[in-house]
Amino acid sequence: MGTWNVQTLWVTGKLELLRNEIKRFRFDVIGISEVRWTGKGEISGGGFILPGEDTTHNRGVGMLLSARAKHTLIGYNPISSRVITARFHTTPFKLTVIQVYAPTPASLDDEIELFYDSIEHALTQTPKKDIVIVTGDWNAKFGSENTNWELVMGKYGYSDRNERGDRLTEFAALHSLYICNTRFQQKNIYEKAQSAVQVEKETGEWFQTSVGSRQGDPLSPLLFITYHELVMDKVMQTNDGINISRTLVNNLRFADDIDVLEEDCELLHQQTEQIRVAAEEAALIMNTKKTKTLVFGDRNIEKHVQIAETTRENVEQFEYLGSLITWDNNCTDEVRK
């Protein structure tokens, strides 16, 4: 049994990849977080159940079952888009699995309490003699200090305990649950990581590397770039943009940073909307809070572009890839910096 935050299954072929993984690791039950599918019930092809949501591709939990687990399944109950339960025939007692996906630390307290109320509801519906396993992504940190909490957690929690960790620890104590992944030392798989550069099948010397921001897995950046290209292809097919040496250029890109270029404010609005819609179709989300507009040549011009019915701020300068871009194309401040 395991749990996995897949970030999204709203991508063609992602569920099949997941099914292959459950076979490779020989899991019988995998609880899934951030499914991002709509609807409720069992997915055609069998072995996958979810509560989902009716209209939006947000949140969502589910369970992926092996053929053996599906054969022992008594029933399941979609409590909410963040909580689902399933009950299985096992010996000597029946087993109830509750899969959850907690709100992030930035969420409002009311949303957190609603989430825990859903789990309370799931637990009250569980027969008293059942073995209960609650799995999922709790968005919480516990730290290593377990004084007075020895019956709830071990000494191998990650990082320092945060407010969400306190809330979960108290909840576990109230329901006589144990936070299992704090019981043992987690293996540091990056401790002796090494890399080498390969050019035309010739491999250079291996050197020690360290990990900064974890990407989840080596495939994630490649998948992002692939979908990013699909999104931007729709924009590149237009005949809009600015004329640079007889070539129309309508965007500049580096990783997930995009600079859209247009002669006209209305065309700029259309282009950004096309990117937003195409991104959502590929399960990507444009960060509208970090999106700004700038008009070259006149600092007094006020042009406001709307994205998803929200007006973006018009600025006199902003940083793009570490360089300062100004309304008058002046490099003085950039040189001084």
C-alpha positions as CSV (number, residue, x, y, z in Angstrom):
1,M,0.0,0.0,0.0
2,G,1.2,3.5,-0.8
3,T,0.2,7.1,-1.5
4,W,1.3,9.4,-4.4
5,N,0.7,13.0,-5.2
6,V,0.7,12.8,-9.0
7,Q,0.0,16.6,-9.4
8,T,-2.4,15.8,-12.2
9,L,-4.0,12.9,-14.1
10,W,-5.7,15.4,-16.5
11,V,-3.1,14.6,-19.2
12,T,-3.5,11.9,-21.9
13,G,-1.7,8.7,-20.9
14,K,-0.9,9.7,-17.3
15,L,-3.3,7.1,-15.8
16,E,-1.8,4.3,-17.9
17,L,1.7,5.3,-16.7
18,L,0.4,5.1,-13.2
19,R,-1.1,1.7,-13.8
20,N,2.3,0.5,-15.0
21,E,3.9,1.8,-11.9
22,I,1.5,-0.1,-9.6
23,K,2.4,-3.3,-11.4
24,R,6.2,-2.6,-11.3
25,F,6.2,-2.0,-7.5
26,R,3.6,-4.7,-6.8
27,F,1.3,-2.4,-4.9
28,D,-2.3,-3.5,-4.2
29,V,-3.7,-0.1,-3.2
30,I,-2.3,3.4,-4.1
31,G,-4.0,6.5,-2.7
32,I,-3.8,9.3,-5.3
33,S,-3.7,13.1,-4.5
34,E,-4.3,15.9,-6.9
35,V,-6.1,13.8,-9.5
36,R,-7.7,17.0,-11.1
37,W,-10.5,15.1,-12.8
38,T,-14.1,15.9,-12.7
39,G,-16.9,13.4,-11.9
40,K,-17.4,10.6,-9.4
41,G,-17.3,6.8,-9.4
42,E,-15.2,4.2,-11.2
43,I,-13.1,4.9,-14.3
44,S,-13.7,2.6,-17.3
45,G,-11.0,-0.1,-17.5
46,G,-11.5,-0.8,-13.8
47,G,-9.2,-0.4,-10.8
48,F,-9.6,3.4,-10.3
49,I,-12.1,5.2,-8.1
50,L,-12.5,8.9,-7.3
51,P,-14.8,11.5,-6.0
52,G,-13.4,14.4,-8.1
53,E,-15.4,17.6,-8.6
54,D,-18.3,18.4,-10.8
55,T,-17.0,21.4,-12.7
56,T,-13.4,22.2,-12.0
57,H,-10.0,20.5,-12.6
58,N,-8.8,21.2,-9.1
59,R,-7.8,19.0,-6.1
60,G,-9.3,15.5,-6.3
61,V,-8.3,12.3,-4.7
62,G,-8.7,8.7,-5.8
63,M,-7.5,5.1,-5.4
64,L,-5.8,2.8,-7.9
65,L,-6.3,-0.9,-7.1
66,S,-4.6,-4.0,-8.3
67,A,-6.8,-6.9,-9.6
68,R,-6.4,-8.6,-6.2
69,A,-7.5,-5.5,-4.2
70,K,-10.4,-4.9,-6.5
71,H,-11.6,-8.5,-5.9
72,T,-11.6,-7.8,-2.1
73,L,-13.3,-4.4,-2.4
74,I,-16.5,-4.2,-0.3
75,G,-17.3,-0.7,-1.3
76,Y,-16.2,2.9,-1.4
77,N,-17.5,6.3,-0.3
78,P,-16.5,9.6,-1.9
79,I,-16.8,12.0,1.1
80,S,-15.5,15.1,-0.8
81,S,-13.0,16.2,-3.4
82,R,-10.3,15.9,-0.7
83,V,-11.4,12.7,1.1
84,I,-12.4,9.2,-0.1
85,T,-12.8,5.9,1.7
86,A,-12.7,2.3,0.6
87,R,-13.3,-0.9,2.6
88,F,-11.7,-4.3,1.9
89,H,-12.2,-7.9,2.9
90,T,-9.0,-8.8,4.9
91,T,-8.2,-11.1,7.8
92,P,-8.5,-11.2,10.7
93,F,-10.4,-7.8,10.5
94,K,-11.7,-5.8,7.6
95,L,-9.6,-2.9,6.3
96,T,-10.8,0.7,5.7
97,V,-8.4,3.0,3.8
98,I,-9.0,6.7,3.8
99,Q,-7.2,8.7,1.2
100,V,-6.9,12.5,1.7
101,Y,-5.4,15.6,0.2
102,A,-5.0,18.5,2.7
103,P,-5.3,22.2,1.8
104,T,-1.9,24.0,1.4
105,P,-0.5,26.0,4.3
106,A,-1.7,29.2,2.5
107,S,-5.3,28.1,2.7
108,L,-7.8,29.7,5.1
109,D,-8.4,28.2,8.5
110,D,-12.1,27.5,7.6
111,E,-11.0,25.4,4.7
112,I,-8.6,23.4,6.9
113,E,-11.4,22.8,9.5
114,L,-13.8,21.7,6.8
115,F,-11.2,19.2,5.6
116,Y,-10.7,17.7,9.0
117,D,-14.5,17.6,9.5
118,S,-14.6,15.5,6.3
119,I,-12.1,13.0,7.8
120,E,-14.0,13.0,11.1
121,H,-17.1,12.1,9.1
122,A,-15.3,9.3,7.4
123,L,-14.0,7.9,10.7
124,T,-17.4,7.9,12.3
125,Q,-18.8,5.9,9.4
126,T,-16.0,3.3,9.8
127,P,-16.9,0.1,11.8
128,K,-15.2,0.0,15.2
129,K,-13.5,-3.3,14.5
130,D,-11.9,-2.3,11.2
131,I,-8.2,-1.7,10.8
132,V,-8.0,2.0,9.7
133,I,-5.2,3.4,7.5
134,V,-5.3,7.1,6.6
135,T,-3.0,8.0,3.7
136,G,-2.4,11.0,1.6
137,D,-0.7,14.4,1.2
138,W,-1.2,16.3,4.4
139,N,0.9,19.4,3.4
140,A,2.3,19.3,6.9
141,K,5.8,19.1,8.6
142,F,6.4,17.4,11.9
143,G,10.1,17.9,12.8
144,S,12.1,15.5,14.9
145,E,10.9,16.5,18.4
146,N,8.4,14.0,19.7
147,T,8.6,14.6,23.4
148,N,5.2,13.8,24.9
149,W,4.0,12.6,21.5
150,E,5.7,9.2,21.4
151,L,2.4,7.4,21.0
152,V,1.6,9.5,17.9
153,M,4.9,10.0,16.0
154,G,8.6,9.0,15.8
155,K,11.8,11.1,15.8
156,Y,12.3,11.2,12.0
157,G,9.9,13.9,10.8
158,Y,10.9,16.2,8.0
159,S,12.2,19.8,8.6
160,D,10.7,21.8,11.5
161,R,7.2,21.4,12.7
162,N,4.7,23.9,11.3
163,E,1.2,24.9,12.3
164,R,-0.3,22.2,10.0
165,G,1.9,19.7,11.6
166,D,0.6,20.6,15.0
167,R,-3.0,20.3,13.8
168,L,-2.4,16.8,12.4
169,T,-0.5,15.6,15.5
170,E,-3.4,16.7,17.7
171,F,-5.9,15.0,15.3
172,A,-3.8,11.8,15.3
173,A,-3.7,11.7,19.1
174,L,-7.5,12.3,19.3
175,H,-8.2,9.3,17.1
176,S,-5.3,7.0,18.3
177,L,-3.5,7.2,15.0
178,Y,0.2,6.9,14.4
179,I,2.2,9.0,11.8
180,C,4.1,6.1,10.3
181,N,6.6,7.9,8.1
182,T,8.2,9.5,11.2
183,R,9.0,6.1,12.6
184,F,12.1,5.4,10.5
185,Q,15.0,7.3,9.0
186,Q,14.2,8.4,5.5
187,K,17.0,7.4,3.0
188,N,18.8,10.4,1.5
189,I,18.8,9.2,-2.2
190,Y,20.7,12.4,-3.2
191,E,23.6,12.1,-0.7
192,K,26.1,10.6,-3.2
193,A,24.5,11.9,-6.4
194,Q,27.0,12.4,-9.3
195,S,26.6,13.8,-12.8
196,A,28.6,13.7,-16.0
197,V,28.4,15.6,-19.3
198,Q,27.9,13.5,-22.5
199,V,28.6,14.9,-25.9
200,E,28.1,12.6,-29.0
201,K,28.3,9.4,-26.8
202,E,31.6,10.6,-25.2
203,T,31.1,10.9,-21.4
204,G,33.2,13.3,-19.3
205,E,34.4,12.9,-15.8
206,W,31.8,12.3,-13.0
207,F,31.5,15.0,-10.4
208,Q,29.6,15.4,-7.2
209,T,26.3,17.3,-7.3
210,S,23.9,18.6,-4.7
211,V,20.1,19.1,-4.9
212,G,18.5,22.5,-4.5
213,S,14.8,22.6,-5.5
214,R,13.4,19.1,-6.0
215,Q,11.5,18.7,-9.3
216,G,9.7,15.6,-8.3
217,D,11.4,13.3,-10.9
218,P,13.7,13.8,-13.9
219,L,10.8,13.5,-16.4
220,S,8.8,16.4,-15.0
221,P,10.9,19.3,-16.6
222,L,10.8,17.4,-20.0
223,L,7.1,17.0,-19.8
224,F,6.6,20.7,-18.9
225,I,8.7,21.8,-21.9
226,T,6.8,19.5,-24.2
227,Y,3.4,20.9,-23.1
228,H,4.8,24.4,-23.0
229,E,5.7,24.0,-26.7
230,L,2.2,22.8,-27.5
231,V,0.7,25.8,-25.8
232,M,3.0,28.3,-27.6
233,D,2.6,26.7,-31.0
234,K,-1.0,28.0,-31.1
235,V,0.3,31.5,-30.5
236,M,3.1,31.2,-33.0
237,Q,0.6,30.3,-35.8
238,T,-0.8,33.8,-35.8
239,N,0.6,36.7,-38.0
240,D,0.7,39.1,-35.1
241,G,3.7,40.6,-33.3
242,I,6.3,43.3,-33.8
243,N,8.5,43.7,-36.9
244,I,12.2,43.1,-36.1
245,S,14.4,43.1,-39.2
246,R,11.4,42.0,-41.4
247,T,10.6,39.2,-39.0
248,L,7.4,39.1,-36.9
249,V,8.2,38.3,-33.3
250,N,5.3,37.9,-30.9
251,N,6.9,36.2,-27.9
252,L,10.2,35.6,-26.0
253,R,10.5,32.5,-23.9
254,F,12.8,31.0,-21.3
255,A,11.7,28.1,-19.2
256,D,8.3,29.2,-17.7
257,D,8.9,32.9,-18.3
258,I,7.0,34.3,-21.3
259,D,7.3,37.8,-22.8
260,V,4.4,38.6,-25.2
261,L,5.1,41.3,-27.8
262,E,2.4,43.3,-29.7
263,E,2.0,46.6,-31.4
264,D,-1.6,47.0,-30.2
265,C,-3.2,46.6,-26.7
266,E,-6.2,44.6,-28.1
267,L,-3.9,42.2,-29.9
268,L,-1.9,41.8,-26.7
269,H,-5.1,41.0,-24.8
270,Q,-6.0,38.4,-27.4
271,Q,-2.6,36.7,-27.3
272,T,-2.5,36.5,-23.5
273,E,-6.0,35.0,-23.5
274,Q,-5.0,32.5,-26.1
275,I,-2.0,31.4,-24.0
276,R,-4.2,31.2,-20.8
277,V,-6.8,29.1,-22.5
278,A,-4.3,26.8,-24.3
279,A,-2.4,26.4,-21.0
280,E,-5.5,25.3,-19.1
281,E,-6.3,22.8,-21.8
282,A,-2.8,21.3,-21.1
283,A,-3.4,21.4,-17.3
284,L,-1.0,24.4,-16.9
285,I,-2.0,27.5,-15.1
286,M,-0.8,31.1,-15.9
287,N,0.4,33.0,-12.8
288,T,-1.8,36.1,-13.3
289,K,-0.5,37.7,-10.1
290,K,3.0,37.9,-11.6
291,T,1.8,39.1,-15.0
292,K,2.5,42.8,-15.8
293,T,2.2,45.0,-18.9
294,L,4.6,47.7,-20.1
295,V,4.3,50.2,-22.9
296,F,7.5,51.3,-24.7
297,G,7.9,54.9,-25.7
298,D,5.5,56.8,-23.4
299,R,5.4,56.4,-19.6
300,N,2.1,58.3,-19.5
301,I,0.1,55.8,-21.6
302,E,-2.2,53.7,-19.5
303,K,-3.0,50.4,-21.2
304,H,-4.8,47.8,-19.1
305,V,-4.9,44.1,-20.3
306,Q,-7.4,41.7,-18.7
307,I,-6.6,38.1,-18.1
308,A,-9.5,35.9,-17.0
309,E,-11.5,39.1,-16.3
310,T,-8.8,40.5,-14.0
311,T,-7.0,43.7,-15.0
312,R,-3.2,43.5,-15.0
313,E,-1.0,46.2,-13.6
314,N,0.7,48.5,-16.1
315,V,4.3,49.3,-15.0
316,E,7.2,51.5,-16.1
317,Q,9.8,48.8,-15.6
318,F,10.2,45.2,-14.6
319,E,12.8,42.5,-14.5
320,Y,12.9,39.8,-17.1
321,L,15.5,37.0,-16.7
322,G,17.4,39.2,-14.3
323,S,17.6,42.2,-16.6
324,L,15.8,45.5,-16.0
325,I,13.5,46.5,-18.9
326,T,12.2,50.1,-18.8
327,W,9.5,52.0,-20.7
328,D,12.2,54.2,-22.5
329,N,14.6,51.3,-23.1
330,N,17.3,53.0,-21.0
331,C,20.1,50.8,-19.8
332,T,21.5,53.2,-17.1
333,D,19.8,51.6,-14.1
334,E,20.7,48.1,-15.4
335,V,24.4,49.1,-15.7
336,R,24.4,50.6,-12.2
337,K,22.8,47.5,-10.8
